[in-house]
Amino acid sequence: MSGGDKLDFEIRPNPAPVSAADRAALLANPGFGRIFTDHMVTIRYADGKGWYDARVEARAPIPMDPAAAVLHYAQEIFEGLKAYRTADGGVTMFRPEANAARFAASAQRMAMPALPPEAFVDSLHRLIEIDREWIPTDPDGSLYLRPFMFASEVFLGVRPANEYLYVAIASPVGSYFSGGVKPVSVWVSPDYTRAAPGGTGAAKCGGNYAASLVAQAEAIEHGCDQVVFLDAVERRFVDELGGMNVFFVYDDGTVVTPPLTGTILPGITRESVLMLAAEAGKRVEERPVSFADWQEDAASGRLREVFACGTAAVITPIGQVKFPDGEFLIGGGEPGRLTMALRQQLADIQRGNAPDPHGWVTRVL
Ligand SMILES: *Cc1c(COP(=O)(O)O)cnc(C)c1O
């Protein structure tokens, strides 16, 4: 690459794309992360050479040597964001520059080279353009974009790899909640933590998810939908869910979420919710919330609503909390008013149905 951060993408259209009829059948009920579009973006990196061979090509398996570093030491990061169809037939993305910046921050933490943010955003534009027919027309559907990068160098020594592959794929997804928004139940994990101070909690890396799966499985065993992690030092304060940030809404209208101290993933939905709540006149606080206070404030009625947020499900009400010694409800197990209002407001901005004073929405097509 030369002349700044711009990469030229070579476009090699898929010679055998899915037929329109088959695509329509797949889009009728896409689910989440099950079906994929016809293309992918790939960009290679080598030390001394930089980023090169940027391509849009047919989605296909990636040939990999069994000694590729990622398979052994998990040098891998990813992102998740969505493209939406607007009422006027256009296509938008929500805050892709924020994902690009976070991808670069994750790369830095994992000792990987940073893909220039402009190349990251460009790669998504190229992918959406070529696979635009795959964006669901369902008003609750979207095209989930999954950019990721891993160490591809063939080497078993322990050090940062000197070759990487960046890939972006896309998956049409339906409404996260088929049949309306339903509050989820959460399990407060007594045994497992997600991230320790100085660790990788703020990086969006696959390894964090690998470490969370056993706790998530424990949540399912206890009849819950999701796991909530407490801090790794005192096991007292609420960090986040396995893949979503968490918010608390009190009877005086205060909106609280745990602060970004390095163990929590800095969610773009989280940051957007903080801004929207503040603009709605709420007092917003980023401060630690102990599980003891969560229980006590739920019991006294002071705590009115709790919700989780992230790109996949936008905003999800939390209706029930379980832990080894008991369980309790939030808001009688019903979705809260502010939770649902914020959810709607965010969805309206993302889909171009509401003004976008912050310039969060990027028009793709
Ligand atoms: C991606 C992610 C989130 C949510 O981030 P968004 O940018 O809002 O999608 C929250 N927690 C974890 C652990 C994540 O990986």
The ligand as a Tripos MOL2 file, in Angstrom:
@<TRIPOS>MOLECULE
LIG
   15    15     1     0     0
SMALL
NO_CHARGES

@<TRIPOS>ATOM
      1 C1        -19.3780   -6.5940   20.9190 C.3       1 LIG1
      2 C2        -19.5880   -6.6820   22.4000 C.ar      1 LIG1
      3 C3        -20.4890   -5.8460   23.0820 C.ar      1 LIG1
      4 C4        -21.4180   -4.8720   22.3940 C.3       1 LIG1
      5 O1        -20.7770   -3.9280   21.6050 O.3       1 LIG1
      6 P1        -21.6000   -3.1450   20.4760 P.3       1 LIG1
      7 O2        -20.5950   -2.2720   19.8490 O.co2     1 LIG1
      8 O3        -22.6670   -2.3890   21.1790 O.co2     1 LIG1
      9 O4        -22.1620   -4.1810   19.5710 O.co2     1 LIG1
     10 C5        -20.5480   -5.9440   24.4730 C.ar      1 LIG1
     11 N1        -19.8050   -6.8450   25.1360 N.ar      1 LIG1
     12 C6        -18.9500   -7.6770   24.5030 C.ar      1 LIG1
     13 C7        -18.1510   -8.6300   25.3040 C.3       1 LIG1
     14 C8        -18.8120   -7.6200   23.1180 C.ar      1 LIG1
     15 O5        -17.9600   -8.4540   22.5080 O.3       1 LIG1
@<TRIPOS>BOND
     1     1     2 1
     2     2     3 ar
     3     2    14 ar
     4     3     4 1
     5     3    10 ar
     6     4     5 1
     7     5     6 1
     8     6     7 2
     9     6     8 1
    10     6     9 1
    11    10    11 ar
    12    11    12 ar
    13    12    13 1
    14    12    14 ar
    15    14    15 1
@<TRIPOS>SUBSTRUCTURE
     1 LIG1         1 GROUP 0 **** ****
